[in-house]
């Protein structure tokens, strides 16, 4: 998946604690995008907002 122009990626403030091995997350329209921060041009996973909310609730 190609990055939509102007996508604002973010990562956890705790991401520096693990040697740079982290993911970045972006919200685009009705989708949540996830990618490996070390491979910004690599594959991107896309989830709907509700499945993403369920995933986060499960983690907590």
C-alpha positions in Angstrom: 0.0 0.0 0.0 1.4 3.4 -0.9 1.3 6.1 1.7 -1.4 8.6 1.1 0.2 12.0 0.7 0.4 13.9 3.9 -0.1 10.9 6.2 1.0 11.8 9.7 2.6 8.8 11.3 3.1 8.5 15.1 4.8 6.1 17.5 4.7 5.5 21.2 6.7 7.8 23.4 8.1 4.5 24.9 9.5 3.3 21.5 13.0 4.5 22.3 13.2 1.9 25.1 13.4 -1.1 22.8 16.3 -0.3 20.5 14.2 1.3 17.8 12.1 -1.9 17.1 8.6 -0.3 17.0 5.6 0.3 14.8 4.1 3.6 13.6 0.4 4.2 13.4 -1.6 6.7 11.3 -5.3 7.4 11.0 -6.5 8.0 7.4 -10.2 8.4 6.7 -11.9 5.4 8.3 -8.7 3.3 8.4 -5.9 2.8 10.9 -2.5 2.2 9.2 0.4 0.4 10.8 4.0 0.0 9.6 7.4 -1.0 10.8 9.3 2.2 11.7 12.6 0.8 10.4 11.0 0.1 7.0 8.9 3.2 6.2 8.6 2.2 2.5 7.7 -1.4 3.3 4.3 -3.1 3.8 1.5 -1.3 5.6 -1.3 -3.0 7.4 -4.8 -1.4 7.3 -7.6 -1.9 9.9 -11.0 -0.4 10.3 -11.5 1.8 13.3 -13.7 -0.6 15.2 -11.4 -3.6 14.9 -8.6 -1.3 16.0 -10.5 -0.1 19.1 -11.3 -3.8 20.0 -7.6 -4.6 19.6 -6.6 -1.8 22.0 -9.3 -2.7 24.5 -8.0 -6.3 24.5 -4.4 -5.1 25.2 -5.5 -3.1 28.1 
